Amino acid sequence: MKCFNTKNYKLFFLYFICAFNHYNTYSNNSKDTAQVNFSKFIVSENTTIYSPKSITLQSDVLFQGMNHKNSTLQNAFGLTYFLDYNLALTYGVNSKCNIGLSKTYSNNLMSIFFKWIFLEKKNFPVTIGLYSEATCSMLSYNDIYYNTIQPTPNFLHRLQYNNQLMISKQIQNFSIQLSTIYIYRNFITQRINLNNNVFETNALFSLSAFMQYQLNSTNLCFIEFTQNLSPFQFNNPEIFHNLIGIGWATQIKGYHFKIALSNNSSINPIIALPNINDRWYSGQFKIGISVLKSFN
């Protein structure tokens, strides 16, 4: 995956700063939220719901791997190279539902999504929610059909879907969650696993486990593990690996910041989970940084 250039880098941060300045007057009249409030840390969504009638703006950047051939002291070991970035806008419909849209650099994805917490009761031991996302690749058909026998262009080939069922439990300062992730891509460049002669399929199943510990009212640490269950990837350890991520998040004057280390390949799980080729024990991890602000 190519890194975006300096021009894109400047436009990205200019947009981010302008968006915050535009809402600065509005946000100064609202109370800051002390609790760290990210709805996603690596690839699995959690059961966090933003306040009703609030608008939340989130910016994510994924840097180049620390062991990349261009990672040297001269470029801060890859921190001057960007693999992916994402901008997301979320609206709080009510106390149980959020909707939003996002733009991801990888595969030039435009996404719409919603999250619904359909079971959350004081006397019930867990919280259960559903996340659903539909994406459309804005790449040219030549890029979409790259390295294939090009079929007749079809708009449906641009569409991909990400659905997650989340089950979480709060135990004092600990929060644990299990998620099932189902990704479906309408068009793929089919590959074969030479170890078991299994072809890649459009559907991809994964199981994710997540745990966070609330250090205090404004800081938390977390760890996330995602196991691919697709036969093509599950029995192909030399090429595809499971996702492991750790990180820390904090809140300062209403702005939420997150830094994470993972072997992720993209911010959007539709691109990331089918293409995790890096492994931690080889030093192949990347740094991701996120900034979030809610306006009530």
N, C-alpha and C positions, 0 to 999 in steps of 0.2 A: 504494500500500500504506500502510495507516495505521500510525502509530507507537504503541507500547504505552505506557500511561500510567504515572504515578509509582507507583501501587500495584503494578503488575506488576514494575516496576523494582526496588522494595524486596523483593518476594517472591523475585525471581530471585536477587539477591545474598544474601539471607538463606539461601536453600536452598544456595547455593554455599559460604558460610562454614560452615554447620552440617555439610555433608558433609565438608569438610576437617577440621573439629574432631573429628568422630566417629571418623575414622581416624588422628588425630594420634599417639596412643600406638602404634598398630600400625606406622605408617610410621617412627617414630623408631628402631625396631629394625632397619630395613633400610638398605642402602647407597644413597646418592643416585647417580643415573646422570648422568655428566658430559655425555654426548652429548645434544644437543637431539633430541627424540624425537616430533615431530608426524607423524602418519600422513597428514595432509592439510593443505595450506597455503591454497589458494583453493577450487577445485572438484574438481580431479583428485586422486585418492588416489595415494600413493606406495607403495613396496615395504617400508616400515618395518613390522616386526612386533613387538608388545610381548612382554615376557618371558613364558614359560610360567607359568601359574597366577597371573599378576598381574592386578590390577584397575586400570584406568585411567579416571579421571574427567576429562572435558574440557568446558570452558564457552567458548562463542563469542558475541561480540556484534558486530553490524554497525550502525554509526552512520549517520545521515542524510547525504546528499550535501553536500559543502562549498559547492556553489553553489545549494542549495535556497533557496526564497523566505524560509524561516524561519531561514536560517543567517546570524546576525549576531553581532557582538561580544558582545552581551548573553547569548546562549546558547552561547558558545564555538564559533561557526561550525558549529553542528549537532551538537556532541558531547553535548549534553544530550537529544537526540532519538535514539531507537532504532528502526531499521527491522526488525531481526530478531535473535533469539537462539536458541541451540541448546545443549542439554545432552546429552552422550553418555557412555555407560558401556561399556567394552570389556574383554573377558576374554581372556587369553592361553591358548588351548587347548594349544598346543605351540609349537615354534620355527618352525613354518610356517603356523600358522592362528590367527586372531583372530575372535571373534564379539562382537556387541554390540547395543545398542539406543539410540535417541536420540529426543528430542522437539524439534521445530522450531516456532517461533512462526508462521512463514509457512504459511498454509493449515492450521494446527493439525495438523501431520504427526507421526505416530508411526511409527518406523522400526525394522526389524531388519536386521542386515547381517552379512556374513562376508567375510574376506579370506584368501586362500590363495596362498602362494608355492609354485608347483609346479615351478619350475626355478631352482635356485641351486647352482652347482657351481664349485669353484675353477678348473677348467680350461675352464669355459664362459664366453664373453665377456660375457654379459648375465644379468640376473636378470629372470624373468618371473613375473607374478602376476595373480590375478583377484580383482576386488572385485564383490560383488553385494549390492544393497539393495532391499528391498521396503518401501513406505510405504503408510500408510492415513490419509487425511484425516478428521479428526474434526469437520469443519464440518457444519452442518446441510445438508439437501438443498436448501433454498432458496438457500444460498450456493453450493453446488456447481453448481447449474443456473442461476445468475444470468445474466441477459441471454441466455437461450436459451428455446426452446419446451420447457417442462419435460416430460421423459419420465417414464415410470413409475419411481419410485425403485428403484435397484438397488445393492446393497452393492458389487458389483464396480466400479462407477464411482468408488469412493473409492480404488482401488488404483493405484499407480504404481511404476515399477521403474527402477533405475539400475544398469547393468552397465559395468564398466571392465576393459579388458585393459591391463596395464602392462608396459613393457619399460624397464629402467633399466640404467645403467652407471656405475660408480664409477671416476673417473680422478684419483688422488691426492686433492686437496681438493675437486675438482669432482664433482658428481653430476648426470647428465642423464637425462631420462626422456621417452619418448613414450607416450601413452595414447590408445586409442580409447574413446569414451564412447557408449553406446547407452542412450537414455532412452525409455521407453514409458509413455504415460499412457492409461488405459482410457477416460477421458472428457475431452474438450476442448471449449471454445467455439470452434468453427472460424472462423478468420479467412482473409481472402484478400489476397494480395500484388497490389496494383493495377498494379505495374510489369510483372508477367509473367503475371498471372491464375492463379497457383499457390495452391492452398488449403493451409492448415496441416494436417499429418497428426499422428496419434497418436505416431508414432515420430520420434525426433530423433537424428541422428548428429553427433558432434563429434570433432575431433582436437585433442589437447592436447600442448603441449611445455613442459617444466619443467626449470629448471636451478637448482642451489644451490651456493654456495661456502662451505666451512667455514673461517671466519676463524680460529678457534682451537677448543679443546676444548669451549667453552660458548657460542659465538656463530656464527651463520651468516646469510647473506643469500640471497634467492631471487628468481626472476622466473618468471612463468607466463603462457602465452598459449594461448587456446582458440579454435579456428576452428570456427564452425558450418558444417556441410555440408548442412543441410536446404535444399532449393530455396526454400522459403518465406522463410527468413531470409537465406540466402546471397545472394540477389538483391534484398534489401530494405534497403539500407544506410542509408536515411533513418530507418528505424524500429528496426532491430535491428543490434547491433554485437557484435564479438568481445570476449571477455573478456581484459583485460590486468591483471596484478597484480604488485606488487613488495612486498618486505617484509623484515623482520629478526626473528630469533628468538634467544632466549637461555635459559639455565638457571641458576637461582640456588637453591642448597640443595635441590635435588630438585624444585623447581617450574619448569615450563617456560612461558615467556611468548612471545607472538608479536604483532606489530603489522604490519598490511598495508594498502596502498592499492590499490584496484581500482575498476572500474566495475561490480562485482557488484551484483545486485539481491536476492539472498537467500543464506543460508549453505548451503542444500541445493541441489545442482545441478539437481534435478528442477524446482525453481521458478525457479532463476537462469537457466539456459541458454536456455530459451524466451522470456525476458523481459528481455534486456539492452538497455535503451533509452538508456543514458548513454554518453558518449564522453569520453575523456581530454582531447582537444584543445579541448573546450569547458569544461574545468574540472569535469566531472561525475564525480568520483571519491569514494569513500567510505572511511572508516577502519574496519577490523575489528581487534578485540583478542581474543586467546584465552589461556586459562590451562589448564594440564594438570598432572596429578599421577598418578604410578603408585604403587601399593601392592603390594609383593611379599610 
